[in-house]
Amino acid sequence: MAGLIPRDFIDDMIARTDIVEIVDSRVKLKKAGKNYQACCPFHNEKTPSFTVSQEKQFYHCFGCGAHGNAVSFLMEYDRLEFPEAIEELARHHGVEVPREQSSSGSNNQQTSVGKEQLENDFAIMEKSARFFQHQLKHDKQSERAIAYLKSRGLSGETVKRWEIGYASDQWDSVLNQFGKGSEQSTKQQQLLDLKLITENDNGRRFDFFRDRIMFPIRDKRGRVVGFGGRVLDDGGPKYLNSPETRVFHKGNELYGFYQARQAHRQLDKILIVEGYMDVVALAEHGIDYAVAALGTATTPEHIQMLVRATSDIICCYDGDRAGREAAWRAMENALPYLKDGITMRFLFLPDGEDPDTMVQSIGQSAFEAKLNEAQPLSKFLFDNLLKQHSIGSAEGKAGLKAQVQPLIDKMLGDNQRDMLNEELSRICGEQDRFRRERDIQRANQTVNNTQAESKVALQKTNMSPVRMMIRLLLDSPNLASDYDQVNLEALQSSQIAGLDVLTELHQYCKNNPSANTGSVLEYFRNQPVVKHFSKLLVQEQLIQPEEATVMYLDCFTKLIHWHVEQRMDSLMGKSRVSGLSSAEKQELNLLMQAKK
């Protein structure tokens, strides 16, 4: 049974891949000298600080610190797991991903079965979506279902674009379509696992969704992972969502997110609403940037998806207590991810209104005008808390500070956090003191920055020879194979810090003379040292390319001198305690002569 992806195949994919092609297919790059630049896709900025090196097969953002190779980029940008990123590279190159054979490794067998099973799961989910669409036109209740959609103001074009379907009122439509024939037991178990059918206490199996308008839920890669079903009348729960399955995790998905990304290469804003019909009705009226959480609060995972896609998040909720509580939870979950340049706003609708009814009533332009008037996060935050605390007393101010300060401290963006603190000081009548303390802090920071800048020139000499050689090999792995005189085995008995890491890196680079920065990082991806490599790579390199060889050889020479001195100290110390053997005496004499 197939298992893990072979190491050689991963190395081959890295070697074949041009990181510029991978990044440019997702983020438009511009040539800047020998490198490429763009505005960073991992944080919002106006001036490009995201650099991609074709020579090193490495990317780095000087703004947020994001960095890595082609696999890292796919994992971060497309939010893929490592095996999925390798599979994406394989698809890019038009090759199949091999799997290692394992006779005894049960984990490998489970990995392979899981992959094959997931592929089969996604296939049956896609077929189910097509089946529900077919049922909308051909089921005996199709006229009733179509009439309902028309009554909700949806055109045939919108229904088709959003792949809306109908689940028959029969008990066994899906069961008969996908759960009969050969391997019936296996097929039905899969349908049960995906919650396309269900089973009662008596063992009777029947369709999970019945007599409902069906909305397929696609993940960020466009795969159908679940469904939302809405009743046509007042019977039963208004909405019924797919439960959690091995392909569907509602806290990670947003209905309409995939469609919004398809409609806009760059999303200027994203509107969060509460229901499927809200998303589709807004799209019917030209507002095609709305998404909906799937029967749950807006989660941290949702927020991370959103801040990577846009700089403006608007939460649209009912104005009742439940709507405001949902907005508050969304805000709390968002604070740790709101970088400077990303805004979160809140729009509360009048009682009895939702985005669906309102956009049909007032139209696209008027609705978008209301979006422009949405409350900024700062106003929503303080307006809510001021209802709970009276700032007319010292106790009220203390209570306000105690509740709001932990929230402000969660804010990721320094400037946003500073502005919220200033607003808090204004509300409490302490603005003058706040500004004075801030000015003192900034003055101290300026002094510290000046001192730091004066030390930059010393960075070359302050970096240890081991760290410098590691950095040089990361930048130019070919140094290891080009200079055989750098023999680290001669230093094996040394106690020099970091020598083991340098030796392992040197050996890899020597064995792989065509390696680049990206392939080195990939080889060490799952080893603890990769964190140290990453830290070294994001530091400014003050060594010019033409100086690299000289610096590399000089560092090795210095390590040899350190090794000689350590060995001499060890032998001389031993001679004072227990004496030396004839061989050790000869070694000490040779070392002393070499040092002269």
C-alpha positions as CSV (number, residue, x, y, z in Angstrom):
1,M,0.0,0.0,0.0
2,A,1.4,3.4,-1.0
3,G,2.5,5.8,1.8
4,L,4.7,8.8,2.2
5,I,6.0,10.9,-0.6
6,P,9.6,9.9,-1.4
7,R,12.3,12.3,-0.4
8,D,13.9,12.1,-3.9
9,F,10.6,13.2,-5.5
10,I,10.3,16.2,-3.2
11,D,13.9,17.2,-4.0
12,D,13.1,16.8,-7.7
13,M,10.0,19.0,-7.5
14,I,12.0,21.7,-5.7
15,A,14.8,21.4,-8.3
16,R,12.3,21.6,-11.3
17,T,10.3,24.5,-9.8
18,D,10.9,28.2,-10.5
19,I,9.5,30.0,-7.5
20,V,9.0,33.1,-9.7
21,E,6.4,31.2,-11.8
22,I,4.6,29.9,-8.7
23,V,4.4,33.3,-7.0
24,D,3.7,35.2,-10.2
25,S,0.7,33.0,-11.0
26,R,-0.8,34.2,-7.7
27,V,0.8,37.6,-7.1
28,K,1.8,39.8,-10.0
29,L,5.6,40.3,-9.8
30,K,7.7,43.1,-11.3
31,K,11.4,42.8,-12.2
32,A,13.6,44.8,-9.8
33,G,17.3,44.3,-10.6
34,K,18.1,40.6,-10.5
35,N,15.1,39.9,-8.2
36,Y,11.3,40.4,-8.4
37,Q,9.1,42.5,-6.2
38,A,5.4,42.9,-5.3
39,C,3.3,44.1,-2.5
40,C,3.3,41.4,0.1
41,P,0.4,38.9,-0.1
42,F,0.7,38.2,3.6
43,H,0.1,41.7,4.9
44,N,-1.3,44.8,3.5
45,E,1.1,47.5,2.2
46,K,1.3,50.2,-0.4
47,T,5.0,50.1,-1.1
48,P,6.4,46.7,-2.3
49,S,8.6,45.0,0.3
50,F,8.1,41.4,-0.9
51,T,11.1,40.1,-2.8
52,V,11.5,36.9,-4.8
53,S,15.0,35.7,-5.7
54,Q,15.1,33.5,-8.8
55,E,18.7,32.7,-8.1
56,K,18.2,31.5,-4.6
57,Q,14.6,30.2,-5.1
58,F,13.6,32.1,-2.0
59,Y,11.1,34.8,-1.0
60,H,11.3,37.3,1.8
61,C,9.1,40.2,2.9
62,F,11.0,43.0,4.7
63,G,7.7,44.3,6.1
64,C,6.2,41.3,7.9
65,G,9.1,38.8,7.8
66,A,7.4,36.1,5.8
67,H,9.9,34.0,3.9
68,G,10.6,30.5,2.5
69,N,10.7,28.5,-0.7
70,A,8.1,27.5,-3.3
71,V,6.6,24.9,-1.0
72,S,6.4,27.4,1.9
73,F,4.7,29.9,-0.4
74,L,2.0,27.4,-1.5
75,M,1.4,26.3,2.1
76,E,1.0,29.9,3.3
77,Y,-0.8,31.5,0.3
78,D,-3.1,28.6,-0.6
79,R,-3.3,27.4,3.0
80,L,-2.2,23.9,2.1
81,E,-0.7,21.1,4.1
82,F,2.8,20.0,3.1
83,P,1.7,16.9,1.1
84,E,-0.9,19.0,-0.7
85,A,1.7,21.6,-1.6
86,I,3.9,18.9,-3.1
87,E,0.9,17.6,-5.0
88,E,0.2,21.1,-6.3
89,L,3.8,21.3,-7.6
90,A,3.4,17.9,-9.2
91,R,0.2,19.1,-11.0
92,H,2.1,22.2,-12.1
93,H,4.7,20.0,-13.7
94,G,2.2,17.4,-15.0
95,V,3.5,14.4,-13.1
96,E,2.0,11.9,-10.7
97,V,3.0,11.9,-7.1
98,P,4.6,8.5,-6.2
99,R,4.2,6.9,-2.8
100,E,6.7,4.8,-0.9
101,Q,5.8,1.1,-0.3
102,S,5.7,0.0,3.3
103,S,5.1,-3.6,4.5
104,S,5.3,-2.8,8.2
105,G,4.5,0.9,8.5
106,S,0.9,1.1,9.3
107,N,1.1,4.9,9.5
108,N,2.1,5.0,5.8
109,Q,-0.8,2.8,4.9
110,Q,-3.2,5.0,6.7
111,T,-1.7,8.1,5.0
112,S,-2.3,6.6,1.6
113,V,-5.7,5.3,2.3
114,G,-6.6,8.7,3.6
115,K,-5.5,10.5,0.5
116,E,-7.3,8.1,-1.8
117,Q,-10.4,8.3,0.4
118,L,-10.4,12.1,0.3
119,E,-10.1,12.2,-3.5
120,N,-13.0,9.8,-3.6
121,D,-14.9,11.9,-1.1
122,F,-14.4,15.1,-3.1
123,A,-15.6,13.3,-6.2
124,I,-18.8,12.1,-4.6
125,M,-19.5,15.5,-3.1
126,E,-19.1,17.1,-6.6
127,K,-21.4,14.5,-8.1
128,S,-24.0,15.2,-5.4
129,A,-23.9,18.9,-6.1
130,R,-24.6,18.1,-9.8
131,F,-27.3,15.7,-8.8
132,F,-29.1,18.3,-6.7
133,Q,-28.9,20.8,-9.6
134,H,-30.4,18.1,-11.9
135,Q,-33.2,17.6,-9.4
136,L,-34.0,21.3,-9.4
137,K,-35.1,20.9,-13.0
138,H,-36.4,17.3,-13.1
139,D,-37.8,16.4,-9.8
140,K,-41.6,16.2,-9.5
141,Q,-41.4,19.1,-7.0
142,S,-39.1,21.2,-9.3
143,E,-41.8,23.7,-10.2
144,R,-42.4,24.4,-6.6
145,A,-38.7,24.8,-5.8
146,I,-38.1,27.0,-8.9
147,A,-41.2,29.1,-7.9
148,Y,-39.7,29.6,-4.4
149,L,-36.3,30.8,-5.8
150,K,-38.1,33.2,-8.1
151,S,-40.1,34.5,-5.1
152,R,-36.8,35.3,-3.5
153,G,-35.8,37.4,-6.4
154,L,-33.2,35.1,-7.9
155,S,-32.7,34.9,-11.6
156,G,-32.0,31.7,-13.5
157,E,-28.5,33.0,-14.2
158,T,-27.7,33.5,-10.5
159,V,-29.1,30.1,-9.6
160,K,-26.9,28.5,-12.2
161,R,-23.8,30.5,-11.2
162,W,-24.2,29.6,-7.6
163,E,-25.0,25.9,-8.5
164,I,-28.1,26.0,-6.4
165,G,-30.1,22.7,-6.4
166,Y,-33.0,20.9,-4.8
167,A,-33.0,17.8,-2.5
168,S,-36.1,15.8,-3.3
169,D,-38.8,15.2,-0.7
170,Q,-38.3,11.5,-1.2
171,W,-36.5,9.5,1.5
172,D,-34.0,7.8,-0.7
173,S,-33.1,9.9,-3.8
174,V,-29.4,10.3,-2.9
175,L,-29.3,6.8,-1.5
176,N,-30.6,5.2,-4.7
177,Q,-28.4,7.4,-6.9
178,F,-25.1,6.8,-5.2
179,G,-25.6,4.0,-2.7
180,K,-26.7,1.1,-4.8
181,G,-25.1,-1.5,-7.1
182,S,-21.7,-3.1,-6.7
183,E,-19.9,-2.5,-3.4
184,Q,-23.1,-1.2,-2.0
185,S,-22.0,-1.5,1.6
186,T,-18.8,0.6,1.0
187,K,-20.7,3.2,-1.0
188,Q,-23.4,3.6,1.7
189,Q,-20.7,3.9,4.4
190,Q,-19.1,6.7,2.5
191,L,-22.4,8.5,2.1
192,L,-23.0,8.1,5.9
193,D,-19.5,9.4,6.6
194,L,-20.1,12.5,4.4
195,K,-23.6,12.9,5.9
196,L,-25.3,12.7,2.6
197,I,-27.5,10.0,4.1
198,T,-28.2,9.2,7.8
199,E,-29.3,6.2,9.8
200,N,-31.8,5.9,12.6
201,D,-31.7,3.7,15.7
202,N,-33.4,0.9,13.8
203,G,-30.6,0.8,11.2
204,R,-32.8,2.3,8.5
205,R,-30.8,4.6,6.1
206,F,-32.3,7.6,4.3
207,D,-31.3,10.9,2.8
208,F,-29.9,13.5,5.2
209,F,-31.3,16.5,3.1
210,R,-35.0,16.3,2.0
211,D,-37.2,18.9,0.4
212,R,-34.7,21.7,0.7
213,I,-33.1,24.2,-1.6
214,M,-29.4,23.1,-1.7
215,F,-26.4,25.4,-1.6
216,P,-23.0,23.6,-2.2
217,I,-20.2,24.8,0.0
218,R,-16.9,25.1,-1.8
219,D,-13.6,25.4,0.1
220,K,-10.8,27.8,-0.9
221,R,-9.6,25.4,-3.6
222,G,-13.0,25.1,-5.1
223,R,-13.9,21.6,-3.9
224,V,-17.4,20.8,-2.7
225,V,-17.0,20.0,1.0
226,G,-20.5,20.3,2.3
227,F,-24.1,21.6,1.8
228,G,-26.5,24.0,3.3
229,G,-30.2,23.2,2.8
230,R,-33.0,25.7,3.3
231,V,-36.7,24.7,3.7
232,L,-39.2,26.0,1.2
233,D,-41.8,26.6,3.9
234,D,-41.9,27.0,7.7
235,G,-41.6,23.3,8.5
236,G,-38.5,22.1,10.3
237,P,-35.3,24.0,10.9
238,K,-34.9,26.9,8.5
239,Y,-31.3,25.9,7.6
240,L,-29.7,22.5,7.8
241,N,-26.0,22.4,7.3
242,S,-23.7,19.4,6.7
243,P,-22.3,18.2,10.1
244,E,-18.6,18.0,10.6
245,T,-17.0,15.3,8.4
246,R,-13.5,14.4,7.3
247,V,-13.8,16.9,4.4
248,F,-15.9,19.6,6.1
249,H,-14.9,21.7,9.1
250,K,-17.4,24.6,9.3
251,G,-15.0,26.7,11.4
252,N,-12.6,26.8,8.5
253,E,-14.9,27.5,5.6
254,L,-16.9,30.6,4.5
255,Y,-19.8,30.2,2.1
256,G,-19.1,32.4,-1.0
257,F,-15.4,32.9,-0.3
258,Y,-14.2,30.8,-3.3
259,Q,-16.7,32.6,-5.6
260,A,-15.6,36.0,-4.3
261,R,-11.9,35.2,-5.0
262,Q,-12.8,34.0,-8.5
263,A,-14.7,37.2,-9.2
264,H,-12.0,39.5,-8.0
265,R,-8.3,39.1,-8.4
266,Q,-7.9,41.7,-5.6
267,L,-10.8,42.0,-3.2
268,D,-11.0,45.6,-2.0
269,K,-13.5,44.6,0.7
270,I,-15.3,41.5,2.0
271,L,-18.8,41.6,3.5
272,I,-19.6,39.1,6.2
273,V,-23.3,38.2,6.4
274,E,-25.3,35.5,8.3
275,G,-27.0,33.4,5.7
276,Y,-26.6,31.7,2.3
277,M,-29.6,33.6,0.8
278,D,-28.0,36.8,1.9
279,V,-24.8,36.0,0.0
280,V,-26.7,34.9,-3.2
281,A,-29.2,37.8,-3.1
282,L,-26.4,40.3,-2.8
283,A,-24.7,38.7,-5.8
284,E,-27.9,38.9,-7.7
285,H,-27.7,42.7,-7.3
286,G,-24.0,43.0,-8.2
287,I,-22.5,42.8,-4.7
288,D,-20.3,39.7,-5.3
289,Y,-17.9,40.1,-2.4
290,A,-20.1,38.7,0.4
291,V,-19.4,35.6,2.5
292,A,-21.3,33.8,5.3
293,A,-20.2,31.8,8.2
294,L,-21.7,28.3,8.3
295,G,-24.0,28.2,11.3
296,T,-21.2,29.3,13.6
297,A,-19.6,32.5,14.9
298,T,-16.8,34.1,12.8
299,T,-13.8,32.1,13.9
300,P,-10.1,33.0,14.1
301,E,-9.6,30.7,11.1
302,H,-12.2,32.8,9.2
303,I,-10.4,36.0,10.1
304,Q,-7.1,34.7,8.9
305,M,-8.6,33.8,5.5
306,L,-10.1,37.3,5.3
307,V,-7.1,39.4,6.2
308,R,-5.1,37.5,3.6
309,A,-7.7,38.4,0.9
310,T,-8.6,42.0,1.7
311,S,-7.8,45.1,3.7
312,D,-11.4,46.0,4.5
313,I,-13.7,43.6,6.4
314,I,-17.3,44.7,7.0
315,C,-19.5,42.7,9.3
316,C,-23.3,43.0,8.6
317,Y,-25.6,41.8,11.3
318,D,-29.1,42.2,12.6
319,G,-29.4,45.1,15.0
320,D,-30.9,43.0,17.8
321,R,-29.1,41.7,20.8
322,A,-28.1,38.4,19.1
323,G,-26.6,40.3,16.2
324,R,-24.6,42.6,18.4
325,E,-23.3,39.7,20.4
326,A,-22.2,37.9,17.2
327,A,-20.4,41.1,16.1
328,W,-18.6,41.3,19.4
329,R,-17.4,37.7,19.2
330,A,-16.2,38.4,15.6
331,M,-14.3,41.5,16.8
332,E,-12.7,39.6,19.7
333,N,-11.5,36.9,17.3
334,A,-10.2,39.4,14.8
335,L,-8.1,41.6,17.1
336,P,-5.0,39.4,17.1
337,Y,-4.9,39.4,13.3
338,L,-5.7,43.1,12.5
339,K,-2.5,44.4,11.2
340,D,-2.0,48.1,10.4
341,G,-3.7,48.8,7.1
342,I,-6.5,46.3,7.7
343,T,-9.9,47.7,8.9
344,M,-12.9,46.0,10.4
345,R,-16.2,47.8,10.3
346,F,-19.8,47.0,11.5
347,L,-23.2,47.6,9.9
348,F,-26.3,46.8,11.9
349,L,-29.6,46.5,10.0
350,P,-33.0,47.7,11.3
351,D,-35.3,45.2,13.0
352,G,-36.9,42.8,10.6
353,E,-34.4,43.5,7.8
354,D,-31.5,41.3,6.5
355,P,-29.2,41.9,3.6
356,D,-31.4,39.9,1.3
357,T,-34.6,42.0,1.9
358,M,-32.8,45.3,2.1
359,V,-30.8,45.0,-1.1
360,Q,-34.0,44.0,-2.9
361,S,-35.8,47.0,-1.4
362,I,-33.2,49.7,-1.9
363,G,-30.9,48.3,-4.6
364,Q,-27.1,48.0,-5.0
365,S,-26.1,51.6,-4.9
366,A,-28.0,52.5,-1.8
367,F,-26.9,49.3,0.0
368,E,-23.3,50.0,-0.8
369,A,-23.8,53.6,0.5
370,K,-24.8,52.1,3.8
371,L,-21.7,49.9,3.8
372,N,-19.6,53.0,3.4
373,E,-21.2,54.3,6.6
374,A,-20.4,51.2,8.6
375,Q,-19.1,51.8,12.1
376,P,-15.3,51.5,12.5
377,L,-14.1,49.0,15.1
378,S,-13.0,51.7,17.5
379,K,-16.5,53.2,17.7
380,F,-18.2,49.8,18.0
381,L,-15.7,48.9,20.8
382,F,-16.1,52.0,22.9
383,D,-19.8,52.5,22.3
384,N,-20.5,49.0,23.7
385,L,-18.3,49.4,26.7
386,L,-19.5,52.9,27.6
387,K,-23.0,51.5,28.0
388,Q,-21.6,49.3,30.8
389,H,-19.4,51.8,32.5
390,S,-20.1,55.4,33.7
391,I,-17.0,57.5,33.2
392,G,-18.4,60.2,35.4
393,S,-16.7,58.5,38.4
394,A,-13.2,57.2,39.0
395,E,-14.6,53.7,39.6
396,G,-16.3,53.8,36.2
397,K,-13.1,54.8,34.4
398,A,-11.2,52.1,36.2
399,G,-13.8,49.6,35.2
400,L,-13.7,50.7,31.6
401,K,-9.9,50.5,31.5
402,A,-9.9,47.1,33.1
403,Q,-12.3,45.7,30.4
404,V,-10.9,47.4,27.3
405,Q,-7.2,47.3,27.9
406,P,-6.8,43.5,27.4
407,L,-8.7,43.9,24.2
408,I,-6.5,46.7,22.9
409,D,-3.4,44.8,23.8
410,K,-4.6,41.9,21.6
411,M,-4.5,44.3,18.5
412,L,-1.7,43.2,16.2
413,G,-1.2,46.5,14.4
414,D,1.1,48.9,16.4
415,N,-0.5,52.0,15.0
416,Q,-4.1,50.8,15.5
417,R,-3.2,49.8,19.0
418,D,-1.7,53.2,19.7
419,M,-4.8,55.0,18.3
420,L,-7.1,52.9,20.5
421,N,-5.0,53.7,23.6
422,E,-5.2,57.4,22.7
423,E,-9.0,57.2,22.3
424,L,-9.2,55.5,25.7
425,S,-7.1,58.3,27.2
426,R,-9.4,60.9,25.6
427,I,-12.5,59.3,26.9
428,C,-11.0,59.1,30.4
429,G,-9.8,62.7,30.3
430,E,-6.1,61.7,30.4
431,Q,-5.1,62.6,26.8
432,D,-2.4,65.1,27.8
433,R,-0.7,62.5,30.0
434,F,-0.9,59.9,27.3
435,R,0.7,62.1,24.7
436,R,3.5,63.1,27.1
437,E,4.3,59.5,27.9
438,R,4.1,58.5,24.2
439,D,6.5,61.4,23.2
440,I,9.0,60.2,25.9
441,Q,8.7,56.7,24.6
442,R,9.3,57.7,21.0
443,A,12.3,59.9,22.0
444,N,13.8,56.9,23.8
445,Q,13.1,54.7,20.8
446,T,14.9,57.2,18.5
447,V,18.0,57.0,20.7
448,N,17.9,53.2,20.7
449,N,17.5,53.1,16.9
450,T,20.5,55.5,16.4
451,Q,22.6,53.3,18.6
452,A,21.4,50.2,16.8
453,E,22.3,51.8,13.4
454,S,25.8,52.6,14.7
455,K,26.3,48.8,15.4
456,V,25.2,47.6,12.0
457,A,28.7,48.2,10.5
458,L,30.0,45.8,13.2
459,Q,27.7,43.0,12.2
460,K,30.3,41.3,10.0
461,T,32.8,41.0,12.7
462,N,30.3,40.3,15.5
463,M,28.9,37.3,13.7
464,S,30.8,34.2,14.7
465,P,32.7,32.3,12.0
466,V,30.3,29.4,12.3
467,R,27.2,31.6,11.8
468,M,28.9,33.5,8.9
469,M,29.8,30.2,7.1
470,I,26.3,28.9,7.6
471,R,24.9,32.1,6.1
472,L,27.3,32.0,3.2
473,L,26.4,28.4,2.5
474,L,22.7,29.2,2.6
475,D,23.2,32.0,0.1
476,S,25.7,30.1,-2.1
477,P,25.5,26.3,-1.5
478,N,28.1,25.8,-4.3
479,L,30.9,27.1,-2.0
480,A,31.0,23.6,-0.3
481,S,31.8,21.8,-3.5
482,D,34.0,24.5,-5.0
483,Y,36.5,24.6,-2.1
484,D,37.7,21.2,-1.0
485,Q,40.3,22.8,1.3
486,V,37.4,23.5,3.7
487,N,37.5,20.2,5.5
488,L,35.3,20.4,8.5
489,E,36.1,16.8,9.5
490,A,39.4,18.1,10.8
491,L,37.4,20.0,13.5
492,Q,35.4,17.0,14.7
493,S,36.9,16.9,18.1
494,S,36.4,20.6,18.7
495,Q,33.9,22.0,21.1
496,I,33.1,25.0,18.9
497,A,29.4,26.0,19.3
498,G,27.3,25.3,16.3
499,L,29.9,23.2,14.5
500,D,27.6,20.2,14.2
501,V,25.0,22.3,12.4
502,L,27.6,23.8,10.1
503,T,29.0,20.3,9.3
504,E,25.6,18.9,8.4
505,L,24.8,21.8,6.2
506,H,28.2,21.7,4.5
507,Q,27.9,18.0,3.8
508,Y,24.5,18.5,2.2
509,C,25.7,21.3,0.0
510,K,28.8,19.4,-1.0
511,N,26.7,16.4,-2.0
512,N,24.3,18.6,-3.9
513,P,26.4,21.1,-5.8
514,S,23.4,22.4,-7.8
515,A,21.4,23.1,-4.7
516,N,20.0,26.6,-4.0
517,T,18.6,28.3,-0.9
518,G,15.1,27.0,-1.5
519,S,16.2,23.4,-1.8
520,V,18.4,23.6,1.3
521,L,15.5,24.9,3.3
522,E,13.3,22.1,2.0
523,Y,15.8,19.4,3.0
524,F,16.0,20.8,6.5
525,R,12.3,21.7,6.7
526,N,11.4,19.3,9.6
527,Q,14.6,19.7,11.5
528,P,15.0,22.2,14.4
529,V,17.9,23.9,12.7
530,V,15.6,25.3,10.0
531,K,14.4,28.0,12.4
532,H,18.0,29.2,12.9
533,F,18.6,29.1,9.1
534,S,15.5,31.2,8.6
535,K,16.6,33.8,11.1
536,L,20.0,34.1,9.5
537,L,18.4,34.5,6.0
538,V,16.1,37.4,7.0
539,Q,19.1,39.4,8.4
540,E,20.6,41.9,6.1
541,Q,23.6,40.4,4.4
542,L,26.5,42.9,4.5
543,I,28.9,40.6,2.6
544,Q,29.0,41.5,-1.1
545,P,28.9,38.5,-3.6
546,E,32.5,39.2,-4.7
547,E,33.6,39.0,-1.0
548,A,31.8,35.7,-0.2
549,T,34.7,33.4,-1.2
550,V,37.3,35.3,0.8
551,M,35.1,35.6,3.8
552,Y,34.2,31.8,3.6
553,L,37.8,30.8,3.6
554,D,38.8,33.3,6.2
555,C,36.1,32.0,8.6
556,F,37.4,28.4,8.1
557,T,40.9,29.6,8.8
558,K,39.7,31.2,12.0
559,L,37.9,28.0,13.0
560,I,41.2,26.1,12.5
561,H,43.0,28.6,14.8
562,W,40.3,28.1,17.4
563,H,40.6,24.4,17.1
564,V,44.4,24.5,17.5
565,E,44.2,26.7,20.6
566,Q,41.5,24.6,22.2
567,R,43.6,21.4,21.6
568,M,46.8,23.1,22.9
569,D,45.0,24.3,26.1
570,S,43.6,20.7,26.6
571,L,47.0,19.1,26.2
572,M,48.8,21.6,28.4
573,G,46.2,21.2,31.1
574,K,46.6,17.5,31.0
575,S,50.4,17.7,31.2
576,R,50.1,19.6,34.5
577,V,47.7,17.0,36.0
578,S,48.7,13.6,34.8
579,G,51.4,14.0,32.2
580,L,51.2,13.3,28.4
581,S,51.9,10.2,26.4
582,S,54.7,10.4,23.8
583,A,52.2,10.7,21.0
584,E,50.5,13.6,22.9
585,K,53.8,15.3,23.5
586,Q,54.6,15.1,19.8
587,E,51.2,16.5,18.9
588,L,51.6,19.4,21.3
589,N,55.1,20.2,19.8
590,L,53.6,20.1,16.3
591,L,50.7,22.4,17.3
592,M,53.1,24.9,19.0
593,Q,55.3,25.0,15.9
594,A,52.2,25.5,13.6
595,K,51.1,28.4,15.7
596,K,54.4,30.2,15.5
